């Protein structure tokens, strides 16, 4: 089938954009895309959010998931048959014991990057170079997480293992790159005030763990900063959850009215209780690089949105409106609350995190609004800074 969308170059200022190649109806899936590379966040994994090491599919049953998030092992979920997790298919790497959701994922990881990154019996050895790298990263990048050094490690490992190294280098070079000044801003944002010293420490650890002659440029200070900025700019949040899969399946059940009301009330209460216990951290979370999705520009009134309905790294782009052939397809880099704020506040977030000023129809229409944030927004500004980098797309 012909693709419903294609990437086109717009201008040197805007770079690429994604455009509809045919009329797309509201609610239609524009495309489903698998990432070139992806990785679970390190704190997320450390806190026992168990996910397939390759595709990020949640590995706990919905009931186990709910019990852990609630801190209550006695919880029983109704309709257990609506849980999609198949434990009988799970497999581990025989050398390092990381877990996969299936034989296919174990094989795919092995063929693409895992031969280089497999820790074997050193999995729990804190002096192993890869473990030192991960530990250093965790100490610099606390939750809410927005990126992972392991995404970069998998890029290097992929090229190390590849027969056709040039093909992969080309694949990675498709992602939007920035000038040295812009790169520095992005890296600064990811690492905070001490970023120069931290970046150098990461580079040395990264080199010790992964150096490759063929990719020597990626290990120089400039090349490493570029790689870091590429992941910071293009990384798309991925969120998976067996509990939310179970909830969607329950929503679709055809039940007598009384049972339906009971089930809905149970689910509402469950989410309230979980929020008290675990806050906003409901999902297995990671990030990935997606060639097509990364071409989508931002709009404060987006006509499409991304989601992960298959409970793994497969990204679905869905139309929020009818989109005509030739029209640009835009997503929002801001969450719903941020989109409702003033133009000034929206652009402050976009400039800080994505280095551009928005000129979507909504921003143009509000161009004459005063350049001040309302008092209530001023109060909110301080609290949300870290959360703002968190991509709304990690919501499942």
N, C-alpha and C positions, 0 to 999 in steps of 0.2 A: 504494500500500500504506500502511496506517496505520502511523505511527511506533511503534516498540517502547518509546519512552521520551519523557517530557515533563518540562519544568522546572516546579517548583512552589515557592512561597514557603514557607519553614519557620517562621522567626522573625526578629526584627530582629537577634538575636545571630548566628544562623547564615546568614541570608540565604536564597538559593535552594538547592534540591537537585534532583537528577535522579531520577525515579522510573519504574519499569517500568510500562508500560500493559498488558502481557500477559506470560504466562510466557515466560521466555527460557532456553534450554538452554545448559549449559556449552559453550564453544567457538563459540557463535553470535555473529555480528556484530550488535551492538545498533544501531549506525548508522555511516554513513560521512559525514564532514562536511568541507566546504571552508572555509578561513578567510575572514573578512571582509577581512582584510589580512594580509600576511606579508612577511618580508624575511630574506635571508641575513645572518649575522653578518659584521661588517666585517673582522675579522682572518682569519676563515675564507676569505673571498673573496680577501683580499690574499695569502694563502699558497697560492693556486692550487687551492683546492677548487672546481672549476668546476661551477656549477649554473645551471639556468635562472633568469633574473633574475625570473621571475614565480612559477613553481610549485616551484622548488628541485629539480627533477629533476636528478640527476647527469648531467653531459654527457660525461664521459670514458667510454671503453669500460672494461669490468672489467679488461682487461689493462693499459691505461694507468693506471688507478686503482691497481692493485697495484704497477706499476713505480714510480710516483711515491712511494707510501707506503714502499716498500722502498729507494728511492734506487738502483734497479737497472734500467736500461733494457733489459737483455738477457732479462729474465724472459718466459717464454712460458706462457700459461695453456692447459691442455687444454680440450677442448669449447668452443671460442670461439663456437660457434653458440648456446650457452646465455646469451650476453650480450644484454640487451634494448635496448641503446642504439642509436638510429637516427640516425646522423650526417647522413644525407641529408635529414632533416626539420628540422635546426637552422636557425635564422634569426637575423640580427642586426638591431638597430635601425639603419636606414640613416644616421641622424644621429650617434648616439653609440657605435654598435658594441657595446652590451651584447648578450649572446647569450641566445636563447630556445630551448627544446627543440622548438618547433613554431610554425607560423603562428598557431595558435589562441592560444597564450600571448602572442605578440607583440601580437596584436590586443587580447586581454583587458587586458594591461598598459596599452596605449595608451588604451583606452577608460576605464579606471578612474583611473589616476594618472600615467602616464608622460609625457603632454604637459607637465605642470608640472615634472616632475623630470628630463627629458631634458637632459643637459649639452651635447649637440651637440658642436661642435668644442672646447669648453672641458673636455672630459673629463679631460685631464691638466694643466689649469691650476690650480696650487695656490692661486691667489688667488680662485677662484670661490667664492661664499658656501657652496654645498653641499659643495664639497671641504674648505673650512675647517671646516665643521661635522663632517664625517666624521673628519677628522684629529684634531680636538679630542676627539671621542668615543673614538677608538682610544687616545689618550694617557691616557684616564681609565679605560678598561674593558678590561683585558688578558684573554687567555684564562686559564682556561676562561670563555668568554663566556656570558652568560645573557640578553642583551637587545641591542637595537640602536636607536640614535636614528633610524635610517631607517624603523623601523616607525611611529614618530610622524610622520615626514616624509610617509610614504605615506598616513597618515590625513588629514593636512592637504590633501595634493594631491588625494586622492579627493573631499573635500568641495569644494575649489576647482573641480574639473572637473565636478562633478555638476550635472545639471539640477534634480534634487529634493534639495536640500541637507538639508532637514529629515529626509528618510528616513534619510540616512547618520548624521546627528547622533543620531537615535533608535537606530540600529543600534549605535553606539558607546556610547550611554548604558546599554545593557543590561548592560554589564560591571560587575562588583562594584566599588563605589567605597568609599573609606575616609574616616575623619575626618582633619582636617589633621594631628593628632599621628601617626596611623598612617601617613599618607602620608609624613610626614617620616622616619619610621623606615625605610620601604621604600626611599626615595630614598637615604638615608644608607647603607643596606646595599649599594645598587648602585654608589654613588660613593665610598664609603670616608670617611676622616676629614675630608678637605677639602671635604665635599660642598656646603656653603653657597656657597663661592666658585665651585666648579665648576658648580653648578647655574645660577648667575647667568651665568657665561660661556656655557654651553650655550644658555641662554634668549636671550641677545643674538645669538648666531650663528644660532640657529633663526629668530629674528625677521628678521634680515637676509636669510636665505635664503628664507623662506616666508611672511612676514606677510600676513595677509588680514583685511580689515575685518570681514567676516562672522563670523570666528572670533576676534575680538579678545580675548575672554576667555581663550582658550588660550595667549595670549602674555603675559598678566600673570603676575607671580611665583606667585600662588596657582593660577591656571589651568594654568600650565606644570607646577607640582609635581603637580597632580591628574592631568594627562595622563601624566606620567612614572610616577606610582604605579599608574595603571590598567594601563599596559603591564607594569610590574614585577610586579603581582599576578596578572594574567590571561594574560600571555604564555606560550604553550605551546611548549616546545622541539620543533623538527622536525629529524629526521635522515634523510638519504638517502645511498645508496651503491650504485654499480653493481656493486661487488665483492660486497656482501652479496646483491644480487639474483642474481648469477651463482651464488653458493654455494647459495642456496635452490633454484635451478633444477637444479643438479648433485645436490643431495640427493634431488630427486624422480626422477632418472634411474633406469631399471630396468637395472641392470648385473649381469653375472656376478660372483660373490662376490669373486674375486681382484681384478678391476678396481675394484670398489666399495671394497675395503680400501685399494688403492693411492691412489685418488682422495681418500678420507677422510684418509689419512696426509699426502698432499700439501697438502691444505687446512689441516690442523692445523699443519703446519710453517710454512706461509705466514703464518698469523696470528701464530705465535710470532715469526717474523722481523720482521714488520711492527711488532709491539709494541716490539721492541728499537729499531727505527728511528724510529717516529712516536709511540710511547706510546699514549695513549687516544684521540688525535684521528684517528679513522678516517673520519668521515662529513662530508659537506657539512652544515653546521648553520645553523639560523636559528630564528626564532620567529614565531608567528602568533597571532591572536586568533580563537578559535572560540566561537561563541555557546553551543552545547549543552555542549561539553566543559567550558567555564569554569563551568558550573553543578554539575559533579561535585564533591562534597565528598570529603575525604580519610578513609581508614580505614587502620589499620596491618594490617588483614586485608581487603584490597580484594576485591570480587567482580567487578571488571572492570579491563581495562588498555588503554592506547592504544598504537597502533603505526602505522607508515607503510609497509605492504607494497607499495604501488604505486610506490614510489621517487619520490614527489612529495609535495606538501603535503596530500594527502587523508588525513585522520585516520580510522583505524578504531578503534572502541571494541568490544572483544571481551569476552564474559562468561567469567570464570575459574571460576564456579560456576553451578549452576542458580539463576535469580533469579525469584521469584514476582511476579505482577502486584501492583502497589502497594508493592513493596519498594524501598528507596532503592538506587540504583546508585552505588557509591563506587570511586574509584581511589586509588592511593597516591602521595603527593607525595614519598615517600622511596624510595631504591633498595633492592634486596634486602638489602644489608649493613646499611644503616641500620635497616631494619625488624626486624632480629634483635637490635638493641641494647636496653638497658633502657628502661623507660617514661620515666624521667627524661631519658635521652639523646635519645630520640625527640622528646620534647616541647620540649627545648632547641632542637633544629633547627627544629621547626615554629614555635615562638614567634619565633625570630630571623628566619626567612625568610618565614613566612606569617601571623604575628601571631595565632595561636590556640593554645589548648591542646586536645589531642585527647581526646575522650571516647568513642572507639569501644569495642566489647566487649572487645577485648584490653587497652586501657588501663584500663578499669573493673575488669577482673579482676585487674590488677596494681596497683590503686590503693593497696594496703597495703604494697607493696614499699618498701624504704628509698629515700629520695630521694638516693641517691648513685650515682655511676657507678663501675663496677668499675675497678681500677687500669689494666687493659689498655685500657679505654675512655678513661680520662684521657689515656693516651699518644697514642691515636689522635685525640683531639679537635682538637689544634692543627693537624694536617696537613690535616684534611678540610674546614676552614671554607669555603674558596672553592668547593671541588668540590660542597659541599652545595647551593648554590643551583642548580647544574647539574641540570636536570631529568632524572630517569632516563629520561624519555620520549624523550630524543634518541637512545637506543639503537635501532638498527633491527633 
